[in-house]
């Protein structure tokens, strides 16, 4: 959590640890042997976990697991320490700049609470014969010296061993100083306060309460606007566009599956909305299709999406063999062979029964029923199975008698 140029800031912490560790070894000869081993690169990466600092240490070609055991601070102790740090402008500035404040090494700063444990609180453990008895050995002593050098760069390993990450401590202090006057932060040598400190502090301030507004009587702005001059969109057109955008956003947020739309299918989609019928004349003028055809496509869209709308206009082009296989599947599924099933204009039709299925752009078969002479209307039940789509058409036909 400390950055370049922060070595002087860590000096009190390093000195406090070095003294506590030296006293904890109680004059053992391993203290000096461990220092030599550390200087010779015996200590591997140091791992900090709550209550312990551990590393693999290699001495005389033998590698052992050395551990320094430290007591964790309690939640109450962390709260007390964070509270005292929050009252120190320099400590706040250090934490906001991602530095551990030097004052954290002083036990007198927060009612006897300090990051560096006392000598009596440091105990030793190692996989070597001496270390298994709980006494300091060359390996655990080397680890203690390695911690001294590591603290000169970052205090995070000691914080972690005491039960809290440096980042978490910084967050606690930021929460406590949300109302701090920015002018109280200590300035750098040139008289300025670091921008990252100011941002870090202000970013953790609680948001201002929103104004108490009565939104119930608010009228959509488009209902109070006059139409702009031609060729601009009418105010009503703008309202429709805004509503359509809201509907599509709602569909996206609900994770509803979306189908690809081309311009025609998208026009029909808008027409198929609750107020879409009001746009029929404009849509007919734009697409070149009459209103009756567009109404039928709206039904097809409601039943089968974009592919259903296109199938209402015309069957999708498929291989003749695909149509023949579909007709055979329909014949095989019927218990009684009534009526003649024909293939014409890319569709499969039972003229006697007044039902038809058409291949769609989505690979499904879309059912239709005869509405008037030579006029087919979409029915629900589009599916991959032509026989099932045919049965859906028959069910819809039975529910709706032929109109003359």
C-alpha positions as CSV (number, residue, x, y, z in Angstrom):
1,X,0.0,0.0,0.0
2,X,3.0,2.2,0.1
3,X,4.6,3.8,-2.9
4,X,7.9,5.2,-4.0
5,X,9.4,7.8,-1.8
6,X,7.7,6.4,1.2
7,X,10.7,4.8,2.9
8,X,11.1,7.7,5.4
9,X,7.4,7.3,6.2
10,X,7.9,3.7,7.1
11,X,11.0,4.3,9.2
12,X,9.1,4.4,12.6
13,X,7.3,1.2,11.7
14,X,10.5,-0.6,10.7
15,X,12.3,0.6,13.9
16,X,9.4,-0.6,16.1
17,X,9.3,-4.0,14.5
18,X,13.1,-4.4,14.6
19,X,13.2,-3.7,18.3
20,X,10.2,-6.0,19.1
21,X,11.7,-8.8,17.1
22,X,15.1,-8.5,18.6
23,X,13.7,-8.6,22.1
24,X,11.5,-11.6,21.2
25,X,14.6,-13.6,20.2
26,X,15.9,-13.0,23.8
27,X,19.6,-12.9,22.9
28,X,19.6,-16.1,21.0
29,X,22.6,-16.8,18.7
30,X,20.0,-17.5,16.0
31,X,19.4,-13.8,15.7
32,X,22.8,-13.2,14.1
33,X,22.8,-16.4,12.1
34,X,19.3,-15.6,10.8
35,X,20.5,-12.1,9.7
36,X,23.4,-13.7,7.6
37,X,21.0,-16.3,6.1
38,X,18.6,-13.5,5.1
39,X,21.4,-11.4,3.5
40,X,22.3,-14.5,1.5
41,X,18.8,-14.8,0.1
42,X,17.6,-17.7,2.2
43,X,14.0,-16.4,2.6
44,X,11.5,-17.0,-0.1
45,X,8.3,-15.0,-0.6
46,X,6.6,-14.0,2.6
47,X,2.9,-15.0,3.0
48,X,0.8,-13.0,5.5
49,X,-2.4,-14.5,6.9
50,X,-4.3,-13.4,10.0
51,X,-2.2,-14.4,13.0
52,X,0.9,-15.4,11.1
53,X,3.8,-14.6,8.7
54,X,5.3,-17.6,6.9
55,X,7.9,-18.3,4.3
56,X,10.1,-21.1,3.1
57,X,13.7,-20.6,4.3
58,X,16.7,-22.5,2.9
59,X,19.8,-22.8,5.0
60,X,22.7,-25.2,4.2
61,X,20.7,-26.7,1.3
62,X,17.9,-27.7,3.7
63,X,14.5,-25.9,3.2
64,X,12.1,-25.5,6.2
65,X,8.8,-23.7,6.7
66,X,9.3,-20.9,9.2
67,X,6.4,-19.1,10.9
68,X,6.1,-16.0,13.1
69,X,2.9,-16.1,15.1
70,X,1.3,-12.7,16.0
71,X,-2.0,-12.1,17.8
72,X,-4.8,-10.6,15.6
73,X,-6.4,-7.3,16.7
74,X,-10.0,-7.5,17.7
75,X,-12.8,-5.6,15.9
76,X,-13.0,-3.2,18.8
77,X,-9.2,-2.5,18.6
78,X,-9.4,-1.8,14.9
79,X,-12.3,0.6,15.4
80,X,-10.3,2.4,18.1
81,X,-7.2,2.6,15.9
82,X,-9.2,3.8,12.9
83,X,-10.9,6.4,15.0
84,X,-7.6,7.8,16.2
85,X,-6.2,7.8,12.7
86,X,-9.3,9.7,11.4
87,X,-8.5,12.5,13.9
88,X,-5.0,13.0,12.6
89,X,-4.9,15.1,9.4
90,X,-1.5,13.7,8.3
91,X,-2.7,10.1,8.8
92,X,-5.8,10.8,6.8
93,X,-3.7,12.3,4.0
94,X,-1.4,9.3,4.0
95,X,-4.3,6.8,3.8
96,X,-6.0,8.8,1.0
97,X,-2.7,8.7,-0.9
98,X,-2.5,4.9,-0.4
99,X,0.2,5.2,2.2
100,X,0.2,3.6,5.7
101,X,0.7,6.5,8.2
102,X,3.9,6.4,10.3
103,X,1.9,7.1,13.4
104,X,0.4,3.7,13.2
105,X,3.6,2.3,14.7
106,X,3.1,4.4,17.9
107,X,1.3,2.4,20.7
108,X,0.6,5.6,22.5
109,X,-1.4,7.0,19.6
110,X,-4.5,4.8,20.2
111,X,-4.8,3.7,23.8
112,X,-1.9,1.3,23.6
113,X,-3.0,-0.2,20.2
114,X,-0.3,-0.5,17.5
115,X,0.2,-2.5,14.4
116,X,3.6,-3.7,15.7
117,X,3.1,-6.4,18.4
118,X,5.0,-6.4,21.6
119,X,8.1,-8.6,22.0
120,X,6.1,-10.9,24.3
121,X,3.4,-11.4,21.6
122,X,5.8,-12.7,18.9
123,X,6.3,-16.5,19.0
124,X,8.2,-18.8,16.7
125,X,7.5,-22.0,14.8
126,X,9.4,-24.0,12.2
127,X,9.5,-27.4,10.6
128,X,13.1,-27.9,11.8
129,X,13.9,-29.7,15.0
130,X,14.5,-26.5,17.0
131,X,11.5,-24.8,15.6
132,X,9.1,-27.6,16.5
133,X,9.8,-26.9,20.2
134,X,8.6,-23.3,19.8
135,X,12.0,-21.8,20.2
136,X,13.6,-19.3,17.8
137,X,15.8,-21.0,15.1
138,X,18.0,-19.8,12.3
139,X,15.1,-20.1,9.9
140,X,12.5,-18.1,11.9
141,X,15.1,-15.5,12.7
142,X,15.9,-15.1,9.0
143,X,12.2,-14.6,8.4
144,X,12.0,-11.9,11.1
145,X,14.9,-10.0,9.4
146,X,13.2,-10.4,6.0
147,X,10.0,-8.8,7.5
148,X,12.1,-5.9,8.6
149,X,13.3,-5.2,5.1
150,X,9.8,-5.8,3.7
151,X,8.3,-3.3,6.0
152,X,10.6,-0.6,4.6
153,X,8.6,-0.9,1.4
154,X,5.1,-1.8,2.5
155,X,3.2,-2.3,5.7
156,X,0.6,-4.6,4.1
157,X,2.2,-7.8,5.3
158,X,2.1,-6.7,9.0
159,X,-1.5,-5.4,8.7
160,X,-2.6,-8.7,7.1
161,X,-0.9,-10.7,9.9
162,X,-2.8,-8.5,12.5
163,X,-6.1,-9.3,10.8
164,X,-6.9,-6.5,8.3
165,X,-5.8,-5.5,4.9
166,X,-4.4,-2.0,4.3
167,X,-7.2,-1.3,1.9
168,X,-9.8,-2.2,4.4
169,X,-8.3,0.0,7.0
170,X,-8.2,2.9,4.5
171,X,-11.9,2.4,3.8
172,X,-12.7,2.5,7.5
173,X,-10.9,5.7,8.0
174,X,-12.4,7.3,4.8
175,X,-15.9,6.4,6.2
176,X,-15.1,8.2,9.4
177,X,-13.8,11.3,7.7
178,X,-16.6,11.8,5.2
179,X,-17.4,15.2,6.8
180,X,-13.7,16.3,7.0
181,X,-13.0,19.8,5.9
182,X,-10.7,19.5,2.9
183,X,-8.8,22.5,4.0
184,X,-7.5,20.5,7.0
185,X,-5.5,18.1,4.9
186,X,-1.7,18.8,5.1
187,X,-0.2,20.4,1.9
188,X,2.8,19.2,0.1
189,X,6.1,21.3,0.2
190,X,4.8,23.5,-2.6
191,X,1.6,24.3,-0.7
192,X,-0.8,22.1,-2.7
193,X,-2.9,19.1,-1.6
194,X,-2.7,16.0,-3.8
195,X,-5.6,15.6,-6.2
196,X,-5.9,11.9,-5.5
197,X,-6.4,12.6,-1.8
198,X,-9.2,15.1,-2.5
199,X,-10.9,12.7,-4.9
200,X,-10.6,9.8,-2.6
201,X,-12.1,11.7,0.2
202,X,-14.9,13.3,-1.8
203,X,-15.8,10.0,-3.5
204,X,-16.7,8.5,-0.1
205,X,-18.9,11.3,1.1
206,X,-22.6,10.3,1.4
207,X,-24.7,11.6,-1.5
208,X,-26.9,14.6,-1.0
209,X,-30.5,13.9,-0.3
210,X,-32.6,14.4,-3.5
211,X,-35.2,17.2,-3.4
212,X,-38.7,16.3,-2.4
213,X,-40.5,16.4,-5.7
214,X,-44.1,15.5,-6.4
215,X,-43.9,13.6,-9.7
216,X,-47.5,12.4,-9.9
217,X,-48.9,15.5,-11.7
218,X,-46.0,15.7,-14.1
219,X,-47.3,15.6,-17.7
220,X,-45.1,14.2,-20.5
221,X,-43.4,17.1,-22.2
222,X,-44.4,16.0,-25.7
223,X,-48.1,16.6,-24.9
224,X,-47.4,20.3,-24.3
225,X,-45.3,20.9,-27.4
226,X,-46.5,22.2,-30.7
227,X,-45.4,20.4,-33.8
228,X,-42.1,21.7,-35.2
229,X,-42.0,23.1,-38.7
230,X,-42.0,20.7,-41.6
231,X,-40.3,18.4,-42.4
232,X,-39.6,17.8,-38.6
233,X,-41.4,15.1,-36.7
234,X,-44.7,15.8,-35.1
235,X,-44.8,15.9,-31.3
236,X,-46.9,12.8,-31.3
237,X,-44.3,11.0,-33.4
238,X,-41.7,12.0,-30.8
239,X,-43.9,10.6,-28.1
240,X,-44.3,7.3,-30.0
241,X,-40.5,7.0,-30.5
242,X,-39.8,7.7,-26.8
243,X,-42.4,5.1,-25.8
244,X,-41.0,2.6,-28.2
245,X,-37.5,3.1,-26.9
246,X,-38.7,2.6,-23.4
247,X,-40.5,-0.6,-24.4
248,X,-37.4,-2.0,-26.1
249,X,-35.2,-1.1,-23.1
250,X,-37.7,-2.8,-20.8
251,X,-37.4,-5.9,-22.9
252,X,-33.7,-5.9,-22.9
253,X,-33.6,-5.5,-19.1
254,X,-36.0,-8.4,-18.7
255,X,-33.6,-10.6,-20.7
256,X,-36.4,-11.4,-23.2
257,X,-35.0,-13.1,-26.3
258,X,-34.8,-10.7,-29.2
259,X,-35.3,-11.6,-32.8
260,X,-33.5,-9.9,-35.7
261,X,-35.7,-7.2,-37.4
262,X,-35.3,-5.7,-40.8
263,X,-37.0,-2.4,-41.7
264,X,-40.4,-4.0,-42.6
265,X,-40.5,-6.3,-39.6
266,X,-39.6,-3.4,-37.3
267,X,-42.4,-1.3,-38.8
268,X,-44.8,-4.1,-38.2
269,X,-43.5,-4.5,-34.6
270,X,-44.4,-0.8,-33.9
271,X,-47.8,-1.3,-35.5
272,X,-48.4,-4.3,-33.3
273,X,-48.0,-2.3,-30.1
274,X,-51.2,-1.2,-28.3
275,X,-51.4,2.2,-30.0
276,X,-49.9,1.1,-33.3
277,X,-53.1,1.2,-35.2
278,X,-52.9,5.0,-35.2
279,X,-49.8,4.8,-37.3
280,X,-51.3,2.5,-40.0
281,X,-51.8,5.3,-42.6
282,X,-48.3,6.5,-42.3
283,X,-46.9,3.0,-42.4
284,X,-48.9,2.2,-45.5
285,X,-47.6,5.2,-47.3
286,X,-44.0,4.4,-46.3
287,X,-44.0,0.7,-47.1
288,X,-46.3,0.7,-50.1
289,X,-48.5,-2.0,-48.6
290,X,-52.2,-1.5,-48.0
291,X,-53.6,-1.3,-44.6
292,X,-55.4,-4.7,-44.8
293,X,-52.1,-6.4,-45.5
294,X,-50.3,-4.6,-42.7
295,X,-53.1,-5.5,-40.3
296,X,-52.6,-9.2,-41.2
297,X,-48.9,-8.8,-40.8
298,X,-49.5,-7.4,-37.3
299,X,-51.3,-10.5,-36.4
300,X,-48.5,-12.6,-37.8
301,X,-46.0,-10.7,-35.8
302,X,-47.9,-11.2,-32.6
303,X,-48.0,-15.0,-33.2
304,X,-44.5,-15.5,-34.7
305,X,-42.4,-12.4,-34.4
306,X,-40.6,-11.0,-37.4
307,X,-40.7,-14.3,-39.2
308,X,-44.4,-14.5,-38.6
309,X,-44.9,-11.1,-40.2
310,X,-42.9,-12.0,-43.3
311,X,-44.7,-15.4,-43.6
312,X,-48.0,-13.5,-43.7
313,X,-46.7,-11.5,-46.7
314,X,-45.2,-14.6,-48.4
315,X,-43.8,-18.0,-47.6
316,X,-40.1,-18.2,-47.2
317,X,-38.3,-20.0,-50.1
318,X,-37.3,-23.6,-49.3
319,X,-36.3,-26.6,-51.4
320,X,-39.2,-28.5,-53.1
321,X,-38.0,-31.6,-51.3
322,X,-38.5,-29.8,-47.9
323,X,-42.1,-29.1,-48.8
324,X,-42.6,-32.7,-50.0
325,X,-41.2,-34.1,-46.8
326,X,-43.5,-31.8,-44.7
327,X,-46.6,-32.9,-46.7
328,X,-45.7,-36.5,-46.1
329,X,-45.3,-35.8,-42.4
330,X,-48.7,-34.2,-42.3
331,X,-50.3,-37.2,-44.1
332,X,-48.7,-39.7,-41.8
333,X,-49.9,-37.8,-38.7
334,X,-53.6,-37.8,-39.7
335,X,-55.8,-40.6,-38.4
336,X,-58.3,-40.0,-41.3
337,X,-57.2,-38.8,-44.7
338,X,-59.8,-36.2,-45.5
339,X,-59.2,-33.5,-48.0
340,X,-56.4,-33.0,-50.5
341,X,-53.1,-31.5,-49.3
342,X,-51.5,-29.4,-52.0
343,X,-48.2,-27.6,-52.5
344,X,-48.5,-24.3,-54.2
345,X,-46.8,-20.9,-53.9
346,X,-44.3,-22.3,-51.4
347,X,-47.1,-23.3,-48.9
348,X,-48.9,-26.5,-47.9
349,X,-52.6,-26.1,-48.1
350,X,-55.7,-28.2,-47.3
351,X,-58.3,-26.2,-49.2
352,X,-61.2,-28.4,-48.0
353,X,-60.3,-27.8,-44.4
354,X,-59.4,-24.2,-44.9
355,X,-55.9,-24.5,-43.3
356,X,-52.4,-23.9,-44.5
357,X,-48.8,-23.8,-43.2
358,X,-46.0,-21.7,-44.6
359,X,-42.2,-22.0,-44.0
360,X,-40.8,-19.0,-42.3
361,X,-37.5,-17.2,-42.3
362,X,-36.8,-18.6,-38.8
363,X,-37.0,-22.2,-40.0
364,X,-40.3,-22.8,-38.4
365,X,-43.7,-23.6,-40.0
366,X,-46.3,-20.9,-39.5
367,X,-50.1,-21.9,-39.4
368,X,-52.8,-20.0,-41.3
369,X,-56.5,-20.3,-41.7
370,X,-58.8,-19.2,-44.6
371,X,-60.5,-15.9,-43.7
372,X,-62.3,-15.0,-46.9
373,X,-61.9,-16.2,-50.5
374,X,-58.2,-16.4,-51.2
375,X,-57.4,-14.5,-47.9
376,X,-55.4,-16.2,-45.3
377,X,-54.9,-15.1,-41.7
378,X,-52.0,-16.1,-39.3
379,X,-52.8,-18.4,-36.4
380,X,-50.8,-19.2,-33.3
381,X,-48.7,-22.3,-33.0
382,X,-45.6,-21.8,-35.2
383,X,-43.1,-24.6,-34.6
384,X,-40.4,-26.7,-36.1
385,X,-42.7,-29.7,-36.7
386,X,-44.9,-29.3,-39.8
387,X,-47.4,-31.8,-38.6
388,X,-47.8,-30.0,-35.3
389,X,-48.1,-26.6,-37.1
390,X,-50.8,-28.2,-39.3
391,X,-52.7,-29.4,-36.2
392,X,-52.4,-25.8,-34.7
393,X,-54.0,-24.5,-37.9
394,X,-56.8,-27.0,-37.7
395,X,-57.5,-26.0,-34.0
396,X,-57.6,-22.3,-35.0
397,X,-59.8,-23.0,-37.9
398,X,-62.3,-25.0,-35.7
399,X,-62.4,-22.0,-33.3
400,X,-63.1,-19.5,-36.1
401,X,-65.8,-20.3,-38.7
402,X,-65.2,-19.3,-42.3
403,X,-66.3,-15.7,-43.2
404,X,-68.3,-15.2,-46.4
